[in-house]
Amino acid sequence: MSETNVFIEKFEKWLWELTRFYMRNRAQFIYDDFTFVLENGDKYTLNKAREDAKRFFGEW
């Protein structure tokens, strides 16, 4: 794995933990899938394999 990929993976994990902290009362989290659903039903994910949710933090 390249240094860039390692950095991106660490960044995504950090982003996930930060999001969980700040959105803990505003979203339901699917922890093992890196996905969360807002109160209004919008679904976001860091999981590149999911196609039924908006990509959280864009594409790499």
PyMOL Python script that loads the backbone (N, CA, C, O; Angstrom):
from pymol import cmd

cmd.read_pdbstr("""\
ATOM      1  N   MET A   1       0.854  -1.176   0.000  1.00  0.00           N
ATOM      2  CA  MET A   1       0.000   0.000   0.000  1.00  0.00           C
ATOM      3  C   MET A   1       0.899   1.238   0.000  1.00  0.00           C
ATOM      4  O   MET A   1       1.863   1.315   0.763  1.00  0.00           O
ATOM      5  N   SER A   2       0.579   2.193  -0.853  1.00  0.00           N
ATOM      6  CA  SER A   2       1.409   3.391  -0.943  1.00  0.00           C
ATOM      7  C   SER A   2       1.186   4.296   0.264  1.00  0.00           C
ATOM      8  O   SER A   2       0.188   4.175   0.975  1.00  0.00           O
ATOM      9  N   GLU A   3       2.132   5.200   0.477  1.00  0.00           N
ATOM     10  CA  GLU A   3       2.004   6.153   1.586  1.00  0.00           C
ATOM     11  C   GLU A   3       0.744   6.991   1.445  1.00  0.00           C
ATOM     12  O   GLU A   3       0.100   7.322   2.441  1.00  0.00           O
ATOM     13  N   THR A   4       0.389   7.336   0.206  1.00  0.00           N
ATOM     14  CA  THR A   4      -0.816   8.135  -0.029  1.00  0.00           C
ATOM     15  C   THR A   4      -2.055   7.377   0.408  1.00  0.00           C
ATOM     16  O   THR A   4      -2.921   7.945   1.073  1.00  0.00           O
ATOM     17  N   ASN A   5      -2.154   6.108   0.049  1.00  0.00           N
ATOM     18  CA  ASN A   5      -3.305   5.298   0.447  1.00  0.00           C
ATOM     19  C   ASN A   5      -3.377   5.127   1.959  1.00  0.00           C
ATOM     20  O   ASN A   5      -4.465   5.155   2.534  1.00  0.00           O
ATOM     21  N   VAL A   6      -2.245   4.954   2.598  1.00  0.00           N
ATOM     22  CA  VAL A   6      -2.201   4.828   4.057  1.00  0.00           C
ATOM     23  C   VAL A   6      -2.708   6.120   4.690  1.00  0.00           C
ATOM     24  O   VAL A   6      -3.488   6.081   5.642  1.00  0.00           O
ATOM     25  N   PHE A   7      -2.270   7.259   4.168  1.00  0.00           N
ATOM     26  CA  PHE A   7      -2.717   8.548   4.696  1.00  0.00           C
ATOM     27  C   PHE A   7      -4.219   8.710   4.520  1.00  0.00           C
ATOM     28  O   PHE A   7      -4.907   9.143   5.445  1.00  0.00           O
ATOM     29  N   ILE A   8      -4.731   8.371   3.352  1.00  0.00           N
ATOM     30  CA  ILE A   8      -6.171   8.512   3.080  1.00  0.00           C
ATOM     31  C   ILE A   8      -6.973   7.607   4.017  1.00  0.00           C
ATOM     32  O   ILE A   8      -8.006   8.022   4.544  1.00  0.00           O
ATOM     33  N   GLU A   9      -6.515   6.404   4.223  1.00  0.00           N
ATOM     34  CA  GLU A   9      -7.214   5.491   5.127  1.00  0.00           C
ATOM     35  C   GLU A   9      -7.246   6.048   6.545  1.00  0.00           C
ATOM     36  O   GLU A   9      -8.285   5.999   7.204  1.00  0.00           O
ATOM     37  N   LYS A  10      -6.131   6.574   7.018  1.00  0.00           N
ATOM     38  CA  LYS A  10      -6.090   7.175   8.355  1.00  0.00           C
ATOM     39  C   LYS A  10      -6.986   8.399   8.429  1.00  0.00           C
ATOM     40  O   LYS A  10      -7.676   8.606   9.428  1.00  0.00           O
ATOM     41  N   PHE A  11      -6.980   9.212   7.380  1.00  0.00           N
ATOM     42  CA  PHE A  11      -7.817  10.405   7.334  1.00  0.00           C
ATOM     43  C   PHE A  11      -9.292  10.027   7.386  1.00  0.00           C
ATOM     44  O   PHE A  11     -10.068  10.646   8.114  1.00  0.00           O
ATOM     45  N   GLU A  12      -9.679   9.015   6.619  1.00  0.00           N
ATOM     46  CA  GLU A  12     -11.080   8.583   6.612  1.00  0.00           C
ATOM     47  C   GLU A  12     -11.502   8.068   7.981  1.00  0.00           C
ATOM     48  O   GLU A  12     -12.615   8.353   8.421  1.00  0.00           O
ATOM     49  N   LYS A  13     -10.661   7.331   8.654  1.00  0.00           N
ATOM     50  CA  LYS A  13     -10.985   6.849  10.005  1.00  0.00           C
ATOM     51  C   LYS A  13     -11.116   8.011  10.976  1.00  0.00           C
ATOM     52  O   LYS A  13     -12.022   8.025  11.810  1.00  0.00           O
ATOM     53  N   TRP A  14     -10.231   8.973  10.875  1.00  0.00           N
ATOM     54  CA  TRP A  14     -10.308  10.169  11.727  1.00  0.00           C
ATOM     55  C   TRP A  14     -11.598  10.937  11.440  1.00  0.00           C
ATOM     56  O   TRP A  14     -12.284  11.373  12.365  1.00  0.00           O
ATOM     57  N   LEU A  15     -11.923  11.100  10.162  1.00  0.00           N
ATOM     58  CA  LEU A  15     -13.147  11.790   9.764  1.00  0.00           C
ATOM     59  C   LEU A  15     -14.373  11.065  10.303  1.00  0.00           C
ATOM     60  O   LEU A  15     -15.309  11.704  10.782  1.00  0.00           O
ATOM     61  N   TRP A  16     -14.375   9.745  10.231  1.00  0.00           N
ATOM     62  CA  TRP A  16     -15.486   8.944  10.733  1.00  0.00           C
ATOM     63  C   TRP A  16     -15.673   9.159  12.234  1.00  0.00           C
ATOM     64  O   TRP A  16     -16.794   9.379  12.692  1.00  0.00           O
ATOM     65  N   GLU A  17     -14.594   9.099  12.995  1.00  0.00           N
ATOM     66  CA  GLU A  17     -14.688   9.283  14.447  1.00  0.00           C
ATOM     67  C   GLU A  17     -15.162  10.691  14.794  1.00  0.00           C
ATOM     68  O   GLU A  17     -15.983  10.867  15.694  1.00  0.00           O
ATOM     69  N   LEU A  18     -14.654  11.677  14.095  1.00  0.00           N
ATOM     70  CA  LEU A  18     -15.070  13.052  14.328  1.00  0.00           C
ATOM     71  C   LEU A  18     -16.548  13.244  13.996  1.00  0.00           C
ATOM     72  O   LEU A  18     -17.273  13.903  14.741  1.00  0.00           O
ATOM     73  N   THR A  19     -16.990  12.675  12.890  1.00  0.00           N
ATOM     74  CA  THR A  19     -18.388  12.760  12.485  1.00  0.00           C
ATOM     75  C   THR A  19     -19.283  12.085  13.518  1.00  0.00           C
ATOM     76  O   THR A  19     -20.316  12.636  13.900  1.00  0.00           O
ATOM     77  N   ARG A  20     -18.895  10.905  13.969  1.00  0.00           N
ATOM     78  CA  ARG A  20     -19.677  10.205  14.996  1.00  0.00           C
ATOM     79  C   ARG A  20     -19.819  11.060  16.255  1.00  0.00           C
ATOM     80  O   ARG A  20     -20.889  11.101  16.863  1.00  0.00           O
ATOM     81  N   PHE A  21     -18.751  11.734  16.641  1.00  0.00           N
ATOM     82  CA  PHE A  21     -18.801  12.563  17.837  1.00  0.00           C
ATOM     83  C   PHE A  21     -19.766  13.736  17.668  1.00  0.00           C
ATOM     84  O   PHE A  21     -20.631  13.957  18.516  1.00  0.00           O
ATOM     85  N   TYR A  22     -19.622  14.478  16.591  1.00  0.00           N
ATOM     86  CA  TYR A  22     -20.429  15.681  16.406  1.00  0.00           C
ATOM     87  C   TYR A  22     -21.865  15.396  15.992  1.00  0.00           C
ATOM     88  O   TYR A  22     -22.751  16.206  16.265  1.00  0.00           O
ATOM     89  N   MET A  23     -22.115  14.273  15.345  1.00  0.00           N
ATOM     90  CA  MET A  23     -23.455  13.968  14.853  1.00  0.00           C
ATOM     91  C   MET A  23     -24.170  12.920  15.711  1.00  0.00           C
ATOM     92  O   MET A  23     -25.217  12.408  15.315  1.00  0.00           O
ATOM     93  N   ARG A  24     -23.620  12.604  16.865  1.00  0.00           N
ATOM     94  CA  ARG A  24     -24.146  11.510  17.687  1.00  0.00           C
ATOM     95  C   ARG A  24     -25.621  11.660  18.032  1.00  0.00           C
ATOM     96  O   ARG A  24     -26.309  10.655  18.205  1.00  0.00           O
ATOM     97  N   ASN A  25     -26.119  12.874  18.135  1.00  0.00           N
ATOM     98  CA  ASN A  25     -27.527  13.099  18.476  1.00  0.00           C
ATOM     99  C   ASN A  25     -28.379  13.444  17.260  1.00  0.00           C
ATOM    100  O   ASN A  25     -29.571  13.718  17.403  1.00  0.00           O
ATOM    101  N   ARG A  26     -27.793  13.436  16.070  1.00  0.00           N
ATOM    102  CA  ARG A  26     -28.511  13.853  14.867  1.00  0.00           C
ATOM    103  C   ARG A  26     -28.561  12.783  13.784  1.00  0.00           C
ATOM    104  O   ARG A  26     -29.173  12.989  12.736  1.00  0.00           O
ATOM    105  N   ALA A  27     -27.925  11.650  14.027  1.00  0.00           N
ATOM    106  CA  ALA A  27     -27.872  10.623  12.987  1.00  0.00           C
ATOM    107  C   ALA A  27     -27.801   9.238  13.622  1.00  0.00           C
ATOM    108  O   ALA A  27     -27.384   9.077  14.770  1.00  0.00           O
ATOM    109  N   GLN A  28     -28.218   8.248  12.843  1.00  0.00           N
ATOM    110  CA  GLN A  28     -28.045   6.848  13.228  1.00  0.00           C
ATOM    111  C   GLN A  28     -26.829   6.334  12.475  1.00  0.00           C
ATOM    112  O   GLN A  28     -26.693   6.576  11.276  1.00  0.00           O
ATOM    113  N   PHE A  29     -25.955   5.636  13.160  1.00  0.00           N
ATOM    114  CA  PHE A  29     -24.707   5.174  12.567  1.00  0.00           C
ATOM    115  C   PHE A  29     -24.708   3.668  12.369  1.00  0.00           C
ATOM    116  O   PHE A  29     -25.130   2.910  13.243  1.00  0.00           O
ATOM    117  N   ILE A  30     -24.230   3.252  11.211  1.00  0.00           N
ATOM    118  CA  ILE A  30     -23.999   1.848  10.909  1.00  0.00           C
ATOM    119  C   ILE A  30     -22.481   1.682  11.015  1.00  0.00           C
ATOM    120  O   ILE A  30     -21.754   1.893  10.044  1.00  0.00           O
ATOM    121  N   TYR A  31     -22.019   1.306  12.197  1.00  0.00           N
ATOM    122  CA  TYR A  31     -20.604   1.368  12.537  1.00  0.00           C
ATOM    123  C   TYR A  31     -19.718   0.495  11.668  1.00  0.00           C
ATOM    124  O   TYR A  31     -18.644   0.924  11.246  1.00  0.00           O
ATOM    125  N   ASP A  32     -20.156  -0.722  11.398  1.00  0.00           N
ATOM    126  CA  ASP A  32     -19.294  -1.635  10.642  1.00  0.00           C
ATOM    127  C   ASP A  32     -19.289  -1.349   9.144  1.00  0.00           C
ATOM    128  O   ASP A  32     -18.570  -2.004   8.390  1.00  0.00           O
ATOM    129  N   ASP A  33     -20.098  -0.360   8.703  1.00  0.00           N
ATOM    130  CA  ASP A  33     -20.221  -0.046   7.286  1.00  0.00           C
ATOM    131  C   ASP A  33     -19.808   1.388   6.962  1.00  0.00           C
ATOM    132  O   ASP A  33     -19.852   1.798   5.802  1.00  0.00           O
ATOM    133  N   PHE A  34     -19.410   2.147   7.971  1.00  0.00           N
ATOM    134  CA  PHE A  34     -19.012   3.546   7.794  1.00  0.00           C
ATOM    135  C   PHE A  34     -20.117   4.356   7.096  1.00  0.00           C
ATOM    136  O   PHE A  34     -19.848   5.134   6.180  1.00  0.00           O
ATOM    137  N   THR A  35     -21.355   4.159   7.545  1.00  0.00           N
ATOM    138  CA  THR A  35     -22.512   4.829   6.965  1.00  0.00           C
ATOM    139  C   THR A  35     -23.327   5.442   8.088  1.00  0.00           C
ATOM    140  O   THR A  35     -23.398   4.901   9.191  1.00  0.00           O
ATOM    141  N   PHE A  36     -23.946   6.592   7.788  1.00  0.00           N
ATOM    142  CA  PHE A  36     -24.878   7.168   8.752  1.00  0.00           C
ATOM    143  C   PHE A  36     -26.083   7.745   8.034  1.00  0.00           C
ATOM    144  O   PHE A  36     -26.009   8.139   6.870  1.00  0.00           O
ATOM    145  N   VAL A  37     -27.201   7.787   8.762  1.00  0.00           N
ATOM    146  CA  VAL A  37     -28.458   8.284   8.218  1.00  0.00           C
ATOM    147  C   VAL A  37     -28.902   9.455   9.087  1.00  0.00           C
ATOM    148  O   VAL A  37     -29.034   9.329  10.304  1.00  0.00           O
ATOM    149  N   LEU A  38     -29.126  10.590   8.444  1.00  0.00           N
ATOM    150  CA  LEU A  38     -29.582  11.781   9.154  1.00  0.00           C
ATOM    151  C   LEU A  38     -31.057  11.662   9.506  1.00  0.00           C
ATOM    152  O   LEU A  38     -31.755  10.791   8.986  1.00  0.00           O
ATOM    153  N   GLU A  39     -31.532  12.534  10.387  1.00  0.00           N
ATOM    154  CA  GLU A  39     -32.933  12.532  10.798  1.00  0.00           C
ATOM    155  C   GLU A  39     -33.881  12.705   9.613  1.00  0.00           C
ATOM    156  O   GLU A  39     -35.000  12.192   9.641  1.00  0.00           O
ATOM    157  N   ASN A  40     -33.450  13.421   8.573  1.00  0.00           N
ATOM    158  CA  ASN A  40     -34.309  13.651   7.409  1.00  0.00           C
ATOM    159  C   ASN A  40     -34.264  12.499   6.406  1.00  0.00           C
ATOM    160  O   ASN A  40     -34.921  12.562   5.366  1.00  0.00           O
ATOM    161  N   GLY A  41     -33.495  11.444   6.706  1.00  0.00           N
ATOM    162  CA  GLY A  41     -33.428  10.266   5.855  1.00  0.00           C
ATOM    163  C   GLY A  41     -32.262  10.239   4.893  1.00  0.00           C
ATOM    164  O   GLY A  41     -32.026   9.214   4.254  1.00  0.00           O
ATOM    165  N   ASP A  42     -31.523  11.330   4.765  1.00  0.00           N
ATOM    166  CA  ASP A  42     -30.349  11.340   3.888  1.00  0.00           C
ATOM    167  C   ASP A  42     -29.307  10.363   4.424  1.00  0.00           C
ATOM    168  O   ASP A  42     -29.014  10.347   5.620  1.00  0.00           O
ATOM    169  N   LYS A  43     -28.752   9.551   3.528  1.00  0.00           N
ATOM    170  CA  LYS A  43     -27.766   8.541   3.914  1.00  0.00           C
ATOM    171  C   LYS A  43     -26.416   8.915   3.310  1.00  0.00           C
ATOM    172  O   LYS A  43     -26.321   9.222   2.121  1.00  0.00           O
ATOM    173  N   TYR A  44     -25.378   8.885   4.137  1.00  0.00           N
ATOM    174  CA  TYR A  44     -24.010   9.192   3.719  1.00  0.00           C
ATOM    175  C   TYR A  44     -23.101   8.033   4.103  1.00  0.00           C
ATOM    176  O   TYR A  44     -23.360   7.315   5.069  1.00  0.00           O
ATOM    177  N   THR A  45     -22.027   7.861   3.326  1.00  0.00           N
ATOM    178  CA  THR A  45     -21.119   6.753   3.607  1.00  0.00           C
ATOM    179  C   THR A  45     -19.686   7.075   3.205  1.00  0.00           C
ATOM    180  O   THR A  45     -19.434   7.892   2.320  1.00  0.00           O
ATOM    181  N   LEU A  46     -18.765   6.414   3.875  1.00  0.00           N
ATOM    182  CA  LEU A  46     -17.362   6.392   3.466  1.00  0.00           C
ATOM    183  C   LEU A  46     -17.050   5.079   2.763  1.00  0.00           C
ATOM    184  O   LEU A  46     -15.946   4.890   2.254  1.00  0.00           O
ATOM    185  N   ASN A  47     -18.011   4.181   2.736  1.00  0.00           N
ATOM    186  CA  ASN A  47     -17.849   2.870   2.125  1.00  0.00           C
ATOM    187  C   ASN A  47     -17.988   2.988   0.614  1.00  0.00           C
ATOM    188  O   ASN A  47     -19.077   3.266   0.111  1.00  0.00           O
ATOM    189  N   LYS A  48     -16.912   2.783  -0.099  1.00  0.00           N
ATOM    190  CA  LYS A  48     -16.895   2.939  -1.562  1.00  0.00           C
ATOM    191  C   LYS A  48     -17.774   1.915  -2.276  1.00  0.00           C
ATOM    192  O   LYS A  48     -18.157   2.132  -3.426  1.00  0.00           O
ATOM    193  N   ALA A  49     -18.099   0.809  -1.620  1.00  0.00           N
ATOM    194  CA  ALA A  49     -18.906  -0.231  -2.245  1.00  0.00           C
ATOM    195  C   ALA A  49     -20.408   0.083  -2.209  1.00  0.00           C
ATOM    196  O   ALA A  49     -21.176  -0.498  -2.975  1.00  0.00           O
ATOM    197  N   ARG A  50     -20.820   0.974  -1.349  1.00  0.00           N
ATOM    198  CA  ARG A  50     -22.253   1.296  -1.243  1.00  0.00           C
ATOM    199  C   ARG A  50     -22.672   2.192  -2.381  1.00  0.00           C
ATOM    200  O   ARG A  50     -21.975   3.147  -2.724  1.00  0.00           O
ATOM    201  N   GLU A  51     -23.823   1.881  -2.970  1.00  0.00           N
ATOM    202  CA  GLU A  51     -24.369   2.694  -4.049  1.00  0.00           C
ATOM    203  C   GLU A  51     -25.679   3.350  -3.663  1.00  0.00           C
ATOM    204  O   GLU A  51     -26.230   4.136  -4.434  1.00  0.00           O
ATOM    205  N   ASP A  52     -26.187   3.037  -2.469  1.00  0.00           N
ATOM    206  CA  ASP A  52     -27.474   3.575  -2.031  1.00  0.00           C
ATOM    207  C   ASP A  52     -27.325   4.758  -1.076  1.00  0.00           C
ATOM    208  O   ASP A  52     -28.279   5.140  -0.398  1.00  0.00           O
ATOM    209  N   ALA A  53     -26.119   5.338  -1.026  1.00  0.00           N
ATOM    210  CA  ALA A  53     -25.863   6.462  -0.134  1.00  0.00           C
ATOM    211  C   ALA A  53     -24.954   7.468  -0.823  1.00  0.00           C
ATOM    212  O   ALA A  53     -24.185   7.132  -1.723  1.00  0.00           O
ATOM    213  N   LYS A  54     -25.067   8.710  -0.374  1.00  0.00           N
ATOM    214  CA  LYS A  54     -24.187   9.754  -0.896  1.00  0.00           C
ATOM    215  C   LYS A  54     -22.792   9.530  -0.325  1.00  0.00           C
ATOM    216  O   LYS A  54     -22.637   9.129   0.828  1.00  0.00           O
ATOM    217  N   ARG A  55     -21.807   9.787  -1.126  1.00  0.00           N
ATOM    218  CA  ARG A  55     -20.417   9.637  -0.691  1.00  0.00           C
ATOM    219  C   ARG A  55     -20.074  10.783   0.248  1.00  0.00           C
ATOM    220  O   ARG A  55     -20.158  11.953  -0.128  1.00  0.00           O
ATOM    221  N   PHE A  56     -19.689  10.442   1.462  1.00  0.00           N
ATOM    222  CA  PHE A  56     -19.308  11.436   2.454  1.00  0.00           C
ATOM    223  C   PHE A  56     -17.881  11.868   2.166  1.00  0.00           C
ATOM    224  O   PHE A  56     -16.968  11.042   2.175  1.00  0.00           O
ATOM    225  N   PHE A  57     -17.682  13.139   1.913  1.00  0.00           N
ATOM    226  CA  PHE A  57     -16.392  13.737   1.646  1.00  0.00           C
ATOM    227  C   PHE A  57     -15.883  13.444   0.249  1.00  0.00           C
ATOM    228  O   PHE A  57     -14.674  13.317   0.052  1.00  0.00           O
ATOM    229  N   GLY A  58     -16.762  13.335  -0.716  1.00  0.00           N
ATOM    230  CA  GLY A  58     -16.361  13.273  -2.114  1.00  0.00           C
ATOM    231  C   GLY A  58     -15.618  12.034  -2.543  1.00  0.00           C
ATOM    232  O   GLY A  58     -15.570  11.035  -1.825  1.00  0.00           O
ATOM    233  N   GLU A  59     -15.043  12.112  -3.715  1.00  0.00           N
ATOM    234  CA  GLU A  59     -14.302  10.993  -4.296  1.00  0.00           C
ATOM    235  C   GLU A  59     -12.808  11.281  -4.225  1.00  0.00           C
ATOM    236  O   GLU A  59     -12.387  12.437  -4.239  1.00  0.00           O
ATOM    237  N   TRP A  60     -12.020  10.230  -4.150  1.00  0.00           N
ATOM    238  CA  TRP A  60     -10.560  10.378  -4.120  1.00  0.00           C
ATOM    239  C   TRP A  60     -10.024  10.177  -5.482  1.00  0.00           C
ATOM    240  O   TRP A  60      -8.813  10.257  -5.687  1.00  0.00           O
TER     241      TRP A  60
END
""", "prot")
cmd.dss("prot")
cmd.show_as("cartoon", "prot")
cmd.util.cbc("prot")
cmd.orient("prot")
